[in-house]
C-alpha cells in the first residue's frame, strides 16, 4: 500500500505542474487567436489571459473581425498589365482553306490569328482573354493560364 501512495502523489504533482506550465507558458498566447488579434498588453488588460485555450477560441468565434478583402485578382491584373498584357475579345474561330483562325477584337480592330505549330486543340474560347503582341506575333492566355502563340493573318 505504501508503494501506491508515492506513485499517486507523483502523478498528481506532474498533472499540477503540467497545468501550471500550460497556463503560464509563453507559447500559450502564440496559439491563441484572440492573442494574435490583440496586442499583448491589451490582451492581458482585458483579463483574457485567464481564459483557457478552448474558451479563448470560442470567444474569438463570437467576436471575430470580418475577413480582410482579397487582393489576389487585383494584384494579378496589375502584374499582367505591367508585363504588357491587355484584354482582348476573342470572337471565335474562322475556318479558311483547311486552317482555323482565331478572330479577335483588339481596340476596335478585328484581327485573325493563326496558331503556331500543331497547337490547334487548346485554342482560347470566345470571351475576354489576356493578350500581348509585337508586330504580327501574338500570345493569348487560355482559361488554364497557358500561353498560346499566334501569327496575325490578313482577312480576305
HELIX and SHEET records of a PDB file:
HELIX    1   1 UNK A    2  UNK A   24  1                                  23    
HELIX    2   2 UNK A   27  UNK A   30  1                                   4    
HELIX    3   3 UNK A   33  UNK A   37  1                                   5    
HELIX    4   4 UNK A   40  UNK A   45  1                                   6    
HELIX    5   5 UNK A   48  UNK A   50  5                                   3    
HELIX    6   6 UNK A   53  UNK A   63  1                                  11    
HELIX    7   7 UNK A   72  UNK A   82  1                                  11    
SHEET    1   A 7 UNK A  86  UNK A  96  0                                        
SHEET    2   A 7 UNK A  99  UNK A 106 -1                                        
SHEET    3   A 7 UNK A 109  UNK A 115 -1                                        
SHEET    4   A 7 UNK A 147  UNK A 153 -1                                        
SHEET    5   A 7 UNK A 137  UNK A 141 -1                                        
SHEET    6   A 7 UNK A 127  UNK A 134 -1                                        
SHEET    7   A 7 UNK A  86  UNK A  96 -1                                        
END                                                                             
